[in-house]
Every structure is written in structure tokens, then in C-alpha cells.
């Protein structure tokens, strides 16, 4: 009879171990995906009359997101958002086609950019839909840039004359609503970023990457 209580307690140990594992993974850490659309163009301006530029900003942003939830409605969030873009400077015509003069900064390029954001977040108290504000720092990194540049001859390069710096930093701030649906969190947000300098700028002037950026984003996390 003296050994019965010890035998009955043996199954408790693996149960306690499982409970401890659940407790560790139940910490306030969420991750998922964030996607959206840019409300401003990646590039600004059209170059000059003698060397006009044109650009295309693909209307999507997507990437992973993760957040550490802290007490008192606070949190720390990290995002990595991917986008694609292209631009071109065809030069200018000096006579009827096919006579075209190409200036030094005549180029045609396409590439991608990764936007990394580290944000401090505050959620206001509410039951299902909690408004929030966030702010922090952002880094934009050029990736996979491929450009055809022409002067006397044409050649491909990953560092065209218009590329000023491959990475720029900036300040980011946003506001949104965190809606809890079952085990998911849906977080629509409008976000503004002010970059510290132009990442692209044409040699002749009048065309550069936009230093003011506005995006609409939707986060889906659990």
C-alpha cells in the first residue's frame, strides 16, 4: 500500500512536461504575413524635357511579419516587405526615327526592394477591435537590380548612374485596427515613411525615388 501513491504520481511527470512546453509556446509572440498596396509611387518626377523618364510601381507589397506582445498594450513588431519596380530613360530624338541620341544617364532598369521596419506599437483598450498606433525605423534595400545603360555603347550593370545608395534609412509611423477573429488577428493599417535621402536620382535631374511613402497594409497573424 505504501508504494501505491508513488505509482499513481508517475504519469503526472510527462503531463507536467507537456504543460510546461505549452506554456513556453503560449508566450505573447505572433507571426504571419503582411500585404498591401503602395498609395504613392516609388519614383517621383519625369526627368527633363530633353531626357524624360518613365516608371512603373507594381501595386503590391508582401512579406513576413512578427510581433512580441508586451504588457499594458505595448508591442514590438518587425516587418520585411517586398516590392518590384522598373524605370527607363529612352533619351531624346534628334531627327525622325531611327535616329536617337542617347545621353550619359540613358538607362532602362528593373529590380526589387526589401523594406524592413522595426516598430514600437501601442494598442488601445477594446474588446474585439483595438485601434493602435506604431512608429519606428525603416530600411530599404535594393535587390536584383538589372539595368541597361547607354552612352557611346550599351551595357548591362547592377549599379546604374541613377543609383545613389543601395540602402536608405527612414522614419515610419502608422495607425490601424487590430481585429481578433477566432485565432487570427486582422490588422488593416495606413503607414507613412519618410526616407532620409533619395535612393535613385537621375544625373540630369528631375527624376528620383520618392522620399515620402504611404502604404495601405493588411496584417494576418496568429
Backbone torsions as a table, in degrees:
resi	resn	phi	psi	omega
1	UNK	NA	-30.3	-177.5
2	UNK	-68.4	-27.1	-179.2
3	UNK	-86.3	-8.5	-176.3
4	UNK	-64.2	-46.0	-179.6
5	UNK	-59.9	-35.6	179.9
6	UNK	-66.9	-40.8	179.1
7	UNK	-63.9	-37.7	-178.8
8	UNK	-69.7	-23.7	-177.7
9	UNK	-87.7	-10.3	-177.8
10	UNK	-60.7	-45.2	179.1
11	UNK	-65.5	-15.2	-176.9
12	UNK	-69.7	-31.5	-175.8
13	UNK	-62.7	-49.8	176.7
14	UNK	-63.9	-30.8	177.2
15	UNK	-66.2	-40.8	177.4
16	UNK	-64.8	-36.6	178.6
17	UNK	-65.5	-43.0	178.1
18	UNK	-64.1	-40.5	179.0
19	UNK	-63.6	-37.8	178.6
20	UNK	-65.1	-40.6	178.7
21	UNK	-63.2	-43.0	178.8
22	UNK	-62.1	-39.3	179.8
23	UNK	-63.5	-40.1	180.0
24	UNK	-63.6	-46.9	-177.0
25	UNK	-77.0	-9.1	179.5
26	UNK	-91.8	10.0	177.1
27	UNK	-62.9	155.9	-174.9
28	UNK	-72.2	66.0	177.7
29	UNK	-123.4	124.6	-178.5
30	UNK	-123.6	151.6	177.8
31	UNK	-149.2	161.6	-178.4
32	UNK	173.8	-141.6	-177.0
33	UNK	-130.5	147.3	175.4
34	UNK	-127.3	130.2	-177.7
35	UNK	-139.7	158.8	-179.8
36	UNK	179.1	-163.7	-177.9
37	UNK	-131.5	141.6	173.3
38	UNK	-75.5	133.9	177.2
39	UNK	-92.7	-7.7	174.9
40	UNK	-126.9	155.8	179.0
41	UNK	-75.2	150.7	178.1
42	UNK	-67.4	-31.1	-180.0
43	UNK	-113.9	157.9	-176.8
44	UNK	-132.1	132.5	178.0
45	UNK	94.2	169.1	-177.9
46	UNK	-127.0	18.9	-179.9
47	UNK	79.1	-147.0	-179.9
48	UNK	-115.4	169.7	-179.0
49	UNK	-63.9	-33.4	-179.4
50	UNK	-86.1	-17.7	179.7
51	UNK	-142.9	74.4	-175.7
52	UNK	-74.8	148.9	176.5
53	UNK	-113.0	153.6	170.9
54	UNK	-135.0	151.6	-176.8
55	UNK	-145.9	158.3	176.8
56	UNK	-130.9	125.7	173.8
57	UNK	-108.0	111.4	178.7
58	UNK	-62.9	135.1	-171.7
59	UNK	-87.6	57.0	172.1
60	UNK	-156.6	151.4	171.8
61	UNK	-137.3	138.2	-179.7
62	UNK	-156.9	148.3	177.9
63	UNK	170.8	174.4	-179.6
64	UNK	-76.7	155.6	176.4
65	UNK	-141.3	147.6	178.6
66	UNK	-145.0	148.1	-178.0
67	UNK	-143.5	137.7	170.4
68	UNK	-101.5	114.4	-178.8
69	UNK	-86.0	128.1	-178.4
70	UNK	-111.7	166.9	177.2
71	UNK	-63.5	165.8	175.2
72	UNK	63.2	29.7	176.6
73	UNK	77.8	7.6	-178.4
74	UNK	-90.1	161.0	177.5
75	UNK	-164.6	161.8	175.9
76	UNK	-125.0	124.1	-175.0
77	UNK	-120.5	145.3	175.1
78	UNK	-130.9	128.4	179.9
79	UNK	-122.7	150.2	172.1
80	UNK	-133.9	104.3	-172.8
81	UNK	-110.3	134.8	-177.3
82	UNK	-106.2	141.0	175.1
83	UNK	-143.6	163.8	178.4
84	UNK	-128.6	148.6	-177.7
85	UNK	-151.5	166.5	173.9
86	UNK	-155.5	154.0	177.1
87	UNK	-153.5	162.6	-178.9
88	UNK	-154.4	151.3	173.1
89	UNK	-129.1	100.3	-173.2
90	UNK	-76.5	-2.5	-174.6
91	UNK	83.4	-160.5	179.4
92	UNK	-140.1	153.6	-175.6
93	UNK	-87.2	134.5	176.2
94	UNK	-102.2	-13.2	178.8
95	UNK	-157.6	-174.7	178.6
96	UNK	-66.6	155.2	-179.5
97	UNK	-55.9	145.9	9.7
98	UNK	-100.5	27.7	-177.2
99	UNK	-85.3	107.0	-177.2
100	UNK	-130.4	128.0	176.5
101	UNK	-94.1	128.9	-179.3
102	UNK	-106.2	125.8	179.9
103	UNK	-85.3	176.4	-175.2
104	UNK	-58.8	-41.0	-175.6
105	UNK	-96.2	21.5	174.5
106	UNK	-72.1	125.7	-175.3
107	UNK	-159.2	160.1	174.3
108	UNK	-137.6	123.6	-170.9
109	UNK	-142.0	153.8	172.4
110	UNK	-146.4	152.0	-178.9
111	UNK	-174.8	-170.0	-179.4
112	UNK	-128.3	166.1	176.3
113	UNK	-142.1	139.4	173.1
114	UNK	-107.5	122.7	178.8
115	UNK	-104.8	114.1	179.1
116	UNK	-103.4	133.8	-178.7
117	UNK	-132.4	130.9	174.4
118	UNK	-115.4	116.0	-168.6
119	UNK	-125.1	143.1	165.6
120	UNK	-96.4	133.6	-172.2
121	UNK	-125.4	145.7	173.7
122	UNK	-130.7	125.4	177.1
123	UNK	-102.0	133.1	174.9
124	UNK	-80.5	154.2	-175.7
125	UNK	-74.2	129.8	175.3
126	UNK	-165.4	169.0	-175.6
127	UNK	-83.4	-63.7	-175.1
128	UNK	-103.8	-43.9	-178.7
129	UNK	-113.0	113.4	-175.7
130	UNK	-110.3	111.4	174.3
131	UNK	-62.6	149.9	179.5
132	UNK	-147.9	160.3	173.3
133	UNK	-129.0	150.9	177.2
134	UNK	-145.9	159.1	179.6
135	UNK	-160.7	154.3	179.4
136	UNK	171.7	-151.3	-177.0
137	UNK	-112.9	153.1	179.9
138	UNK	-136.7	151.1	176.5
139	UNK	-131.7	132.8	177.8
140	UNK	-115.6	122.5	-173.8
141	UNK	-118.9	122.9	177.1
142	UNK	-70.6	138.5	-179.2
143	UNK	-140.2	137.2	174.0
144	UNK	62.9	34.9	-179.6
145	UNK	-75.0	126.7	179.4
146	UNK	-131.6	118.1	-173.5
147	UNK	-129.5	142.8	171.3
148	UNK	-105.4	113.6	-179.5
149	UNK	-111.7	144.4	-176.4
150	UNK	-132.6	132.5	168.1
151	UNK	-129.3	-103.2	170.0
152	UNK	-74.8	-43.4	175.9
153	UNK	-120.0	165.9	178.4
154	UNK	-109.7	143.2	179.2
155	UNK	-152.9	157.3	177.1
156	UNK	-92.4	143.2	-179.3
157	UNK	-153.3	158.1	174.0
158	UNK	-100.6	0.0	178.2
159	UNK	-131.0	73.9	179.9
160	UNK	-67.8	163.9	-178.9
161	UNK	-58.7	-28.2	-177.2
162	UNK	-77.9	-13.9	179.2
163	UNK	-77.0	115.6	-179.0
164	UNK	-91.3	-41.3	179.4
165	UNK	-155.9	137.2	-175.9
166	UNK	-74.5	-23.0	178.7
167	UNK	-133.0	131.7	175.2
168	UNK	-125.3	152.2	177.7
169	UNK	-112.9	160.4	-179.4
170	UNK	-163.0	178.4	177.4
171	UNK	-106.6	136.9	-177.7
172	UNK	-128.5	142.8	177.0
173	UNK	-146.6	147.2	-178.5
174	UNK	-154.8	172.6	177.3
175	UNK	-149.0	143.3	-178.6
176	UNK	-163.0	-166.3	-179.6
177	UNK	-133.2	130.9	177.1
178	UNK	-99.6	110.4	-178.8
179	UNK	-105.5	122.7	-178.7
180	UNK	-94.6	114.4	179.1
181	UNK	-122.7	111.0	-176.2
182	UNK	55.3	-118.6	-179.5
183	UNK	-100.0	5.4	-178.3
184	UNK	-105.6	154.9	171.0
185	UNK	-117.8	121.4	176.0
186	UNK	-104.3	123.8	-172.5
187	UNK	-129.3	84.5	171.4
188	UNK	-71.3	140.0	-173.2
189	UNK	-151.2	144.8	169.0
190	UNK	-107.8	127.6	-172.5
191	UNK	-127.3	136.9	178.4
192	UNK	-117.2	136.1	177.8
193	UNK	-129.1	134.0	174.4
194	UNK	-113.8	111.2	-178.9
195	UNK	-81.8	147.9	-175.9
196	UNK	-70.5	-20.8	180.0
197	UNK	-167.2	167.3	178.3
198	UNK	-72.4	136.4	175.8
199	UNK	-83.4	-33.2	175.0
200	UNK	-123.9	144.8	175.2
201	UNK	-160.2	124.9	-177.5
202	UNK	-68.1	150.8	180.0
203	UNK	-64.6	-38.1	-178.1
204	UNK	-81.5	-10.6	178.1
205	UNK	90.4	167.3	176.1
206	UNK	87.1	-4.4	-179.7
207	UNK	-142.7	129.4	-179.1
208	UNK	-160.6	167.0	172.3
209	UNK	-70.8	148.8	-174.8
210	UNK	-78.1	124.3	179.3
211	UNK	-81.9	-17.3	176.0
212	UNK	-106.4	122.8	-173.4
213	UNK	-129.3	130.4	176.8
214	UNK	-126.0	133.8	-177.0
215	UNK	-135.3	147.8	167.9
216	UNK	-107.0	123.7	-174.5
217	UNK	-126.2	149.7	174.5
218	UNK	-127.2	119.2	176.9
219	UNK	-98.0	136.2	175.7
220	UNK	-123.9	106.6	-174.6
221	UNK	-131.3	162.3	174.5
222	UNK	-149.9	NA	NA
